[in-house]
Amino acid sequence: MQNVKAALVTGGSRGIGAAIVERLARDGAAVAFTYSSSRETALALAARIEAAGGRALAIQADSADEAQLRAAVNRAAGEFGSLDILVNSAGVLEMGPVDSFPIERLDRSLAVNVRGAFIAIQEALRHMKAGGRIVTIGSMARERVGFPQSSVYAMTKGAVAAMVRGVAIDLGPRGITVNNVQPGPTQTGMVPEGYVDALVGMSPVGRLGRPEEIAGMVAYLVSPEAGYVTGASFTIDGGMIA
């Protein structure tokens, strides 16, 4: 077990997060992941990984809650003895017109998408050594919003991309890389109802992305081969911003 990498994926029970958890486990990492409310789904994912011979730990934690998030990071590191990989996948998609957007929903979006990612990074660094890998899951909305009522979501993902650049500069001397993956519309529950046909019509490849395609990029960025890649954003959107 000495060479096994230890990973934590926030928001890892469903969608892109779950695909990342499964890919990292398949690649040989011991993977902890957080979930907010989908307990049965999270436990089922952990059980599948364990049944396949991997090691997984599901931890209930709301990324908007600082105490819960810090405790989750420390539990993962304590369980595995270290923390080599952090993937910030937890996120919320709140849509609405600017003139009537409820401030409490704005605060929730910032708390999960931006503040939570920063707190997870800050806490993970207490356990991460040279060779560590940090990846955030952003969005192509940072590059192209595309739809009305998306201003808050796009703002949070723009903030995440800027944060990654700054943190990468800070952590470069420590041998820790920090990168941002920006999915386009992907086959998950986050795609709003009624938008699928329009999104497919906007895509040069004529389809939505698959969660495992996003996970593949994350797998590269956390690998030893990606040691010279840091402070970068990688858009995986089927050419929608081309």
N, C-alpha and C positions, 0 to 999 in steps of 0.2 A: 504493500500500500504506500510505500514511501514516495513513489513517483506519481501517484494519483493526484491530479489537480482538484482543488476544492473550489466550487463555484456557488454563487448566490444569484438567483434571478428574481427580481421583484416583479410582482404581477405575473407569476409563472403558471397559473392553473389553467388558463384558457388561451385560445387564439395564438398570436405570434409568440407570446411568452411560453406557452406550453410546448410549442414546436422547438423553441430554443432549449428548453429543459430537456426534451427528449434527444435532441441532437447532441448536446454536451454530454449527456449520460451515455449515449451510444459511442461517443468518441473517447469514453473512459473516465470522465470526470465524476466525482461525487458531487451531487447537485442538491442544494437546498433552494426552495422557492417560497415566495410569500403569496398569500391569497387574502382577499378582503372578506368575501362572504360565501364563495362557492366551495364550502367545505367538502361535500361529497365528491365533487369533480376533482378537487385537489388531492384528496386521499386516494382516489382511483388512479390518478396519474402516478403518484408515488408508488402505489402497489404494482402497476404495470412495469415500472422501471426496476423495482426490486425483483419481480418475477423473472425478468430478463437477465438477472445477474448483476444489475447496477446498484447504486446506492443513492437514495433520494430521501429528502426530508421536507415535508410540507409544514409551513409555519404561518399561522394566521397573524396578519399585521396589516393595518391600514397605512398606506404610504403618506397619508395626510397627517398622521399622528406621529410626532417626533419620537416619543417614548417607545411606542410599539415598533417603529422602524429601527431605531438603534438597538433595541432588544433582539430583533430578528437577526440583524447583522452579527451581533455578538453570540447569539445562539448557534448560528451556522458555523462561525469560526471556532467556537468551543467544541461543537460536535465533530468537526473535521480536523481540528488541530491547527488550521491555518485558513487563509482565504486568498486564493490566487486569481480568481475571476469574479468580477461584479458586472452583471447586466441589468441596467435599469429599464425594465419593460413596463412597469406599472404606469397606467395612463388613463385619463378620462377624456371623452369627446363631448364637449358641451357646445351646443349651437343655439344661436338666437340673434335677433336684430340688436344693433348697438344701442339704439335709443331706449330699449326696454329690457336689456340684459340684466338679470338680477345679480346684484353684487355678491351675494352669497355663493352663486354658481361661479362667478369670476374667481372668488377666493378659493373655492374648492379646486378649480382647474389649476391655479397657480400652486396650491399646496401639494397636489399630487404630481403634476407634470414637471414642475421646476424645483420647488422647495424640497420635495421628497427625493428627487434625484440627487440634489446637492447633499442632503443629509446622509443618504446612503453612501455616497462617495466619501464624505468626511469620516464616517464611522468605519467604513471598510479599510481606510488607510491606516487605522490602528493595527491591522492584522496583515497588511499586504507588504510584500518585500519586492526587491528588484525582480523583474520578469512578470510582475502583475499586469493584468489586463482589465480595463474598464470600458464598457460599451453602453451607450444610451440608445434607446429606440426613439428617434424623432419622427419626422413626417415630411413628405414632399411638400406639405402645405407651407413649410418654411420658404420654399422656392416659388411655389405657385399656389395661391389660395384656391382659385377656380370656381368657388361657389359662394353665394351670399350666406350670411349668418355664420361665417367661419372665422371671424376676426379673433376671438379669444383663443380658440384652439391654435390658429396659426401663430399668434403672439407667443404662446407658451413654447411652441416647437422652435421658433426663432430664438427664444431665450436659451433653450437647451443647446442649440448648435453653438451659440456664442460662448456659453459656459464651457463646453467641451474644449474649445480652442484655448481658453484661458487656463483651464485645469491641466491641459496637456503640456503647456509651457512650464507650469509649476512642477509637474511630476516627471518631466523628462530627465532631469538630473538624478532622479531616484530609480530610473530604469522601468518606470510604469507607463504604459501607453494608454491613451484615452481617445476614443473615437465615437462617432455618431452614425447610426444607420437610419436612413430616411425612407421608410416604405411608402409606396403609393397605395391606392386602394387594394386591399387584400381581403381574401375570403375569411372574414371573421365577423363576430357579432357587432363590431364597432361601425360597420358600414351602415349608414342610416337607411331605413326602409324607403323604397321608392327612388333611390339614387343609383342602384346597380346598373340599370340599362344605360343611363346617361354616362356613368363612369366607363363602362365597357366601350361605349361609342367614342369616348375621348382617347382611348388607348390605342396606340399604333399596333400593338400586338393583339388587340381585340379580346382581352380578357382581364380579369382581376388577378392579382398576384396570389401565390400560395404561401401559407405560413412557413413551410419548409424551405422555400427559396430565401426568405429573410433570415431564417436560422442558418442557412449555409454561409451567408456573408458574415454573420456573427461568429460562426465556427472558425472562419479564416482569421478574423481580427483578434481572436483570443489564442491563436496558435503561435508557436515559436517563429514561424515564417513571417509573421507580421510585426516583428520587433522594430522595424524602421518606419512603421505606419502609425502616426499619432497626430492628433489635432485635426483630423479630417472628417468630412461628412460624405457618406456614400448613399446616393439615391438609387433605390430599386423600385422603379415605377412603370416598367414596360414602355418607357419612352415618352411618358406624358408631359415631361417638361422639356423634351428635346426641341 
